[in-house]
Amino acid sequence: MTFAQRLDNVETSAIRELFKLLGKPGIVSFAGGFPDVTLCDAPGITEAANAALKQDTAAALAYGATEGYMPLREQLTAFMRAKGATDVKAEQLIVTTGSQQGMDLLAKCMISPGDKVIVEGPTFLAAIQCFRLYGAEVITAPIDADGVRVDVLEKLVEQHQPKLVYLIPTFGNPSGATLTLERRRRVLEMAARTQTLVIEDDPYGDLYFDAPPPPTLLALSQEVPGSRGYLVHCGSLSKILSAGLRLGWLIAPPDLLARTVMCKQFSDANSSTLAQTTAAQYLAAGRMAATLDHARAAYGQRARTMCDALSAGLGDRLEFVRPQGGLFVWARLTGAGGALKDAKAWNERAVAEGVAFVPGAPFYASNADPATLRLSFATADDAKIREGVHRLVKALG
């Protein structure tokens, strides 16, 4: 067969390929980026699904509006307003089949072959793959512990005049970094000044451990004149309610929103109406606050356990910043004491010892750092985390 040329620009996910190695019993996996299904409120979701089927049978079982089930759009709007985006309306929001569909729709609407897109280095692997699939030249803006280096980003925008900038400002995947309030304002000011579209991907922002993070770019845009017209916000219920529902949302300027709706019509007509009506019932029941409190406590404890174990077992051979939320520890081998400095080679040894992580190189669109790696603490309890780190130490030698 002769396949579309666009497929020449992408490869299969390095993370998905890694999972093929993890089938043997007893392995401890720090590789996945998934939330812990045991933290889902299964009784509450069951109750919400039953209520949806009983109270709004037709909506739950029939085709629905491409924009999404209006009661869910209203609940999601209320959710965003409670986090400071007080001027958002339901009509400005569409429901997507996970936030990843939102990214795909935006790429379809915005990117032509040869267009330039700026992403963080490192960033979400699927974002790099998605943009390249549509023919974009993907350019990397460096990050530090406080998120994207906005001073460098501004220069890159001026130099390349990209079609869009893609950021995960809060508890990034894979970096775990959180953009400071000052840098968030500068990003919005840059967007308005240069008329550059900025995509804010925010699947992890509600999973903070102690203090809440700075307001979203969406919330802050109310204070930066002209920025809302160049801002897209993507949210997700996957990390906070249920990944299996496959529900996200997208807030965008009117012209762009209309075109994403058109492209979604071609893609899947509408996201699952049963999932949407269930989620609407769940949010309306007021159970989300307790669910989030439970998840924050669990993930915060696991993050502390992992960081403590890594520090105690590996010392100066591994450097990292302790995350304040999200699902990941982003780390870098230092080579101290002559230790191994290649994360891919370390992972091969680690798998042989019964533990796995994701080497960091695939998360870079360019200038990959082979010493970096991502560890997820999300699905392992304290005992498994300690055992997994013990095996990592053994593998490093």
C-alpha positions as CSV (number, residue, x, y, z in Angstrom):
1,M,0.0,0.0,0.0
2,T,1.0,3.6,-0.5
3,F,0.3,5.5,2.7
4,A,-0.2,9.3,3.1
5,Q,3.0,11.2,3.1
6,R,2.1,12.9,6.4
7,L,2.8,9.6,8.1
8,D,6.5,9.9,7.2
9,N,6.8,12.7,9.8
10,V,5.8,10.7,12.8
11,E,6.7,7.5,14.7
12,T,4.7,5.3,17.1
13,S,4.8,6.4,20.7
14,A,7.9,5.5,22.5
15,I,5.8,5.1,25.6
16,R,3.3,2.8,24.0
17,E,6.2,0.7,22.6
18,L,7.7,0.4,26.1
19,F,4.6,-1.1,27.4
20,K,5.3,-4.2,25.3
21,L,8.2,-4.9,27.6
22,L,6.2,-4.7,30.8
23,G,4.2,-7.9,30.6
24,K,6.2,-10.1,32.9
25,P,4.7,-10.6,36.4
26,G,6.1,-8.6,39.3
27,I,7.4,-5.6,37.3
28,V,7.0,-2.2,38.9
29,S,6.1,0.4,36.3
30,F,6.9,4.1,36.7
31,A,6.4,4.4,32.9
32,G,2.7,5.1,32.5
33,G,1.1,8.6,32.6
34,F,-2.2,7.3,33.8
35,P,-4.2,8.2,36.8
36,D,-4.9,5.5,39.4
37,V,-8.3,4.0,38.7
38,T,-8.6,3.0,42.3
39,L,-8.9,6.7,43.2
40,C,-11.9,7.1,40.9
41,D,-15.3,7.5,42.6
42,A,-16.8,4.4,41.1
43,P,-20.0,4.5,43.3
44,G,-20.5,8.1,42.4
45,I,-20.0,7.5,38.7
46,T,-22.4,4.5,38.9
47,E,-25.0,6.6,40.6
48,A,-24.6,9.3,38.0
49,A,-24.9,6.9,35.1
50,N,-28.0,5.4,36.5
51,A,-29.5,8.9,37.1
52,A,-28.6,9.9,33.5
53,L,-30.3,6.8,32.1
54,K,-33.4,7.3,34.2
55,Q,-33.8,11.1,34.0
56,D,-32.6,11.8,30.5
57,T,-32.8,8.5,28.6
58,A,-33.1,10.0,25.2
59,A,-30.1,12.3,25.6
60,A,-28.0,9.5,27.1
61,L,-28.7,6.9,24.3
62,A,-29.1,9.0,21.1
63,Y,-26.8,11.1,19.0
64,G,-26.1,14.5,20.4
65,A,-25.0,18.0,19.4
66,T,-21.5,18.2,18.1
67,E,-20.8,21.0,20.5
68,G,-21.7,18.7,23.4
69,Y,-24.5,18.1,25.9
70,M,-25.6,21.5,27.1
71,P,-26.0,20.5,30.8
72,L,-22.4,19.2,30.8
73,R,-21.2,22.4,29.1
74,E,-22.9,24.4,31.8
75,Q,-21.4,22.3,34.6
76,L,-17.9,22.6,33.0
77,T,-18.4,26.4,32.7
78,A,-19.2,26.5,36.4
79,F,-16.1,24.4,37.2
80,M,-14.0,26.9,35.2
81,R,-15.6,29.9,36.8
82,A,-14.9,28.5,40.3
83,K,-11.2,28.6,39.3
84,G,-11.3,32.2,38.4
85,A,-12.4,32.3,34.7
86,T,-15.5,34.2,35.7
87,D,-16.5,35.4,32.3
88,V,-16.6,32.0,30.5
89,K,-20.0,31.0,29.1
90,A,-21.2,27.6,28.0
91,E,-21.5,28.8,24.4
92,Q,-17.7,29.4,24.3
93,L,-17.0,25.7,25.2
94,I,-17.3,22.5,23.3
95,V,-17.0,19.0,24.7
96,T,-14.3,16.8,23.1
97,T,-13.4,13.1,23.2
98,G,-10.6,13.7,25.7
99,S,-8.4,16.8,25.5
100,Q,-6.3,15.0,23.0
101,Q,-9.1,15.3,20.5
102,G,-9.1,19.0,21.2
103,M,-5.4,19.2,20.2
104,D,-6.1,17.3,17.0
105,L,-9.0,19.5,16.1
106,L,-6.9,22.6,16.7
107,A,-4.1,21.2,14.5
108,K,-6.5,20.4,11.7
109,C,-7.9,23.9,11.8
110,M,-4.6,25.8,12.2
111,I,-1.6,23.9,10.7
112,S,-0.7,23.7,7.1
113,P,2.5,21.9,5.9
114,G,5.5,24.0,6.7
115,D,3.9,26.1,9.4
116,K,5.9,26.6,12.6
117,V,4.8,25.6,16.0
118,I,6.6,26.3,19.3
119,V,6.4,23.8,22.2
120,E,8.2,23.4,25.5
121,G,11.3,21.3,25.7
122,P,10.4,18.8,27.0
123,T,6.6,18.5,26.4
124,F,3.8,16.0,25.9
125,L,4.9,13.5,23.3
126,A,1.5,13.2,21.7
127,A,1.5,17.0,21.0
128,I,4.8,16.7,19.1
129,Q,3.4,13.8,17.1
130,C,0.1,15.5,16.4
131,F,1.7,18.7,15.1
132,R,4.1,16.9,13.0
133,L,1.4,14.7,11.5
134,Y,-0.1,17.9,10.0
135,G,3.2,19.0,8.6
136,A,4.4,21.5,11.2
137,E,8.0,22.3,11.9
138,V,8.1,22.0,15.6
139,I,10.5,24.3,17.5
140,T,11.5,23.9,21.1
141,A,11.5,26.6,23.8
142,P,13.5,25.6,26.8
143,I,12.1,25.3,30.3
144,D,13.4,25.5,33.9
145,A,11.9,24.7,37.3
146,D,9.5,27.6,36.8
147,G,8.2,26.5,33.4
148,V,8.9,27.8,29.9
149,R,11.7,30.4,29.6
150,V,9.5,33.3,28.5
151,D,12.5,35.5,27.6
152,V,13.6,32.8,25.1
153,L,10.0,32.1,24.0
154,E,9.5,35.8,23.1
155,K,12.6,35.8,20.9
156,L,11.6,32.6,19.2
157,V,8.1,34.0,18.4
158,E,9.7,37.1,17.0
159,Q,12.1,35.1,14.9
160,H,9.8,32.4,13.6
161,Q,6.3,33.9,13.7
162,P,4.7,30.6,14.5
163,K,1.2,29.5,13.8
164,L,0.8,28.7,17.5
165,V,2.5,28.1,20.8
166,Y,1.6,25.0,22.8
167,L,2.1,25.1,26.6
168,I,1.3,23.0,29.7
169,P,1.7,25.7,32.3
170,T,0.7,23.7,35.3
171,F,2.4,20.5,36.5
172,G,3.6,19.8,33.0
173,N,3.9,16.4,31.4
174,P,6.7,15.3,31.6
175,S,8.5,18.1,33.4
176,G,6.1,18.6,36.4
177,A,7.1,22.3,36.2
178,T,4.6,25.1,36.9
179,L,4.8,28.4,35.2
180,T,5.1,31.3,37.6
181,L,2.4,34.0,37.8
182,E,4.8,36.6,36.4
183,R,5.7,34.4,33.4
184,R,2.0,33.7,32.8
185,R,1.3,37.4,32.5
186,R,4.2,37.7,30.1
187,V,2.9,34.9,27.9
188,L,-0.5,36.6,27.6
189,E,1.1,40.0,26.9
190,M,3.2,38.4,24.2
191,A,0.2,36.7,22.7
192,A,-1.7,40.0,22.5
193,R,1.3,42.0,21.3
194,T,2.4,39.6,18.6
195,Q,-1.1,38.2,17.8
196,T,0.2,34.7,18.3
197,L,-2.2,31.9,19.3
198,V,-1.4,30.2,22.6
199,I,-2.8,26.8,23.5
200,E,-3.0,26.2,27.2
201,D,-3.3,22.4,27.9
202,D,-4.4,22.0,31.5
203,P,-5.2,18.3,32.4
204,Y,-3.2,18.3,35.7
205,G,-3.9,21.8,37.3
206,D,-6.5,20.5,39.8
207,L,-4.0,17.8,41.2
208,Y,-2.0,20.1,43.5
209,F,-0.6,18.7,46.7
210,D,-0.5,21.7,49.0
211,A,-1.2,25.2,47.8
212,P,-3.1,25.8,44.6
213,P,-1.1,26.8,41.6
214,P,-1.3,30.2,40.0
215,P,-4.5,31.0,38.0
216,T,-4.8,29.5,34.6
217,L,-3.9,31.6,31.6
218,L,-7.7,31.5,30.8
219,A,-8.5,33.1,34.2
220,L,-5.6,35.6,33.9
221,S,-6.6,36.6,30.4
222,Q,-9.4,38.7,31.9
223,E,-6.7,41.0,33.2
224,V,-4.6,41.3,30.0
225,P,-6.3,43.3,27.3
226,G,-6.5,41.6,24.0
227,S,-5.1,38.3,25.1
228,R,-8.4,36.3,25.1
229,G,-8.6,36.6,21.3
230,Y,-5.3,34.6,21.0
231,L,-5.9,32.0,23.7
232,V,-7.2,28.4,23.6
233,H,-7.8,26.5,26.8
234,C,-8.0,22.7,26.8
235,G,-9.3,20.8,29.9
236,S,-9.9,17.2,30.7
237,L,-11.9,15.0,33.1
238,S,-9.6,12.1,32.5
239,K,-7.2,12.8,35.3
240,I,-9.7,13.9,37.9
241,L,-12.9,11.9,37.2
242,S,-12.4,9.0,34.9
243,A,-10.1,8.4,31.9
244,G,-12.6,5.8,30.6
245,L,-15.2,8.5,30.0
246,R,-12.9,10.1,27.5
247,L,-14.2,13.6,28.0
248,G,-12.4,16.9,27.7
249,W,-13.3,20.4,26.6
250,L,-12.0,23.3,24.5
251,I,-12.5,27.0,25.0
252,A,-11.5,29.2,22.0
253,P,-12.2,32.5,20.2
254,P,-15.5,32.3,18.3
255,D,-14.1,31.9,14.7
256,L,-11.7,29.1,15.8
257,L,-14.3,27.4,17.9
258,A,-16.7,27.3,15.0
259,R,-14.1,25.6,12.8
260,T,-13.3,23.0,15.5
261,V,-16.9,22.1,15.7
262,M,-17.0,21.7,11.9
263,C,-13.9,19.4,12.0
264,K,-15.4,17.4,14.9
265,Q,-18.5,16.8,12.8
266,F,-16.2,15.0,10.3
267,S,-14.3,13.2,13.1
268,D,-16.9,11.6,15.4
269,A,-20.1,13.7,15.1
270,N,-20.3,14.0,18.9
271,S,-18.5,12.7,22.0
272,S,-20.3,9.8,23.8
273,T,-23.7,11.0,25.0
274,L,-23.8,8.4,27.7
275,A,-20.4,9.6,29.0
276,Q,-21.5,13.2,28.8
277,T,-24.8,12.8,30.6
278,T,-23.1,10.7,33.3
279,A,-20.5,13.4,33.8
280,A,-23.1,16.1,33.9
281,Q,-25.0,14.2,36.6
282,Y,-21.8,13.6,38.6
283,L,-20.7,17.3,38.5
284,A,-24.3,18.4,39.4
285,A,-24.3,16.1,42.4
286,G,-21.4,18.0,43.9
287,R,-19.1,15.0,44.5
288,M,-16.1,16.4,42.6
289,A,-14.6,18.4,45.5
290,A,-14.3,15.3,47.7
291,T,-12.9,13.2,44.8
292,L,-10.2,15.8,44.2
293,D,-9.3,16.1,47.9
294,H,-8.8,12.3,48.0
295,A,-6.7,12.2,44.8
296,R,-4.5,15.2,45.9
297,A,-3.8,13.5,49.2
298,A,-2.9,10.2,47.6
299,Y,-0.7,11.6,44.8
300,G,1.0,14.0,47.2
301,Q,2.0,11.2,49.5
302,R,3.2,9.0,46.6
303,A,5.2,11.9,45.2
304,R,6.9,12.5,48.6
305,T,7.7,8.8,49.0
306,M,9.2,8.6,45.5
307,C,11.3,11.8,45.9
308,D,12.5,10.7,49.4
309,A,13.5,7.3,48.1
310,L,15.3,8.7,45.0
311,S,17.3,11.1,47.2
312,A,18.2,8.5,49.7
313,G,19.1,5.8,47.2
314,L,20.8,7.8,44.4
315,G,22.1,10.9,46.0
316,D,23.9,13.2,43.6
317,R,23.7,10.7,40.8
318,L,20.2,11.9,40.0
319,E,18.9,15.5,40.1
320,F,15.2,16.5,40.1
321,V,12.8,19.2,41.3
322,R,10.1,17.9,43.7
323,P,6.8,18.3,42.0
324,Q,4.0,20.4,43.7
325,G,1.3,18.6,41.8
326,G,0.5,16.3,38.9
327,L,1.6,12.8,38.2
328,F,5.4,13.0,37.4
329,V,8.9,13.4,38.6
330,W,11.2,14.7,35.8
331,A,14.8,13.7,36.6
332,R,18.3,13.8,35.1
333,L,21.3,11.6,35.5
334,T,24.3,13.6,36.4
335,G,27.0,11.0,35.9
336,A,28.4,11.8,39.4
337,G,31.1,9.4,40.6
338,G,31.4,7.9,37.1
339,A,27.8,6.5,37.2
340,L,25.8,5.9,34.0
341,K,24.5,9.0,32.3
342,D,22.3,7.6,29.5
343,A,18.7,7.1,30.6
344,K,17.8,4.7,27.8
345,A,20.7,2.4,28.8
346,W,19.6,2.7,32.4
347,N,16.0,1.8,31.5
348,E,17.2,-1.3,29.7
349,R,19.0,-2.4,32.9
350,A,16.1,-1.4,35.0
351,V,13.6,-3.5,33.0
352,A,15.9,-6.5,33.6
353,E,15.7,-5.8,37.3
354,G,11.9,-5.6,37.2
355,V,11.2,-1.8,37.1
356,A,10.6,0.6,34.2
357,F,10.4,4.3,33.5
358,V,10.4,6.4,30.3
359,P,13.7,7.8,29.0
360,G,13.3,11.5,28.4
361,A,14.6,11.9,24.8
362,P,11.2,11.4,23.0
363,F,9.7,14.3,24.9
364,Y,11.9,16.7,23.0
365,A,11.1,18.0,19.6
366,S,14.8,18.9,19.1
367,N,18.0,19.0,21.1
368,A,17.0,16.0,23.2
369,D,18.9,15.4,26.5
370,P,19.6,11.7,26.7
371,A,20.3,11.9,30.5
372,T,16.7,12.9,31.3
373,L,13.8,10.6,32.3
374,R,10.2,10.6,33.5
375,L,9.0,8.7,36.5
376,S,5.3,8.4,37.3
377,F,4.2,7.8,40.9
378,A,0.5,7.8,40.1
379,T,-0.4,4.1,40.1
380,A,2.0,2.6,42.7
381,D,1.5,2.6,46.4
382,D,4.3,3.6,48.9
383,A,5.6,0.0,49.2
384,K,5.8,-0.5,45.4
385,I,7.4,2.9,45.0
386,R,10.2,2.0,47.5
387,E,10.7,-1.4,45.9
388,G,10.8,0.1,42.5
389,V,13.4,2.7,43.5
390,H,15.4,0.0,45.2
391,R,15.5,-1.8,41.8
392,L,16.5,1.4,40.0
393,V,19.4,1.9,42.4
394,K,20.5,-1.7,41.8
395,A,20.2,-1.2,38.0
396,L,22.3,1.9,38.1
397,G,25.1,0.1,40.0
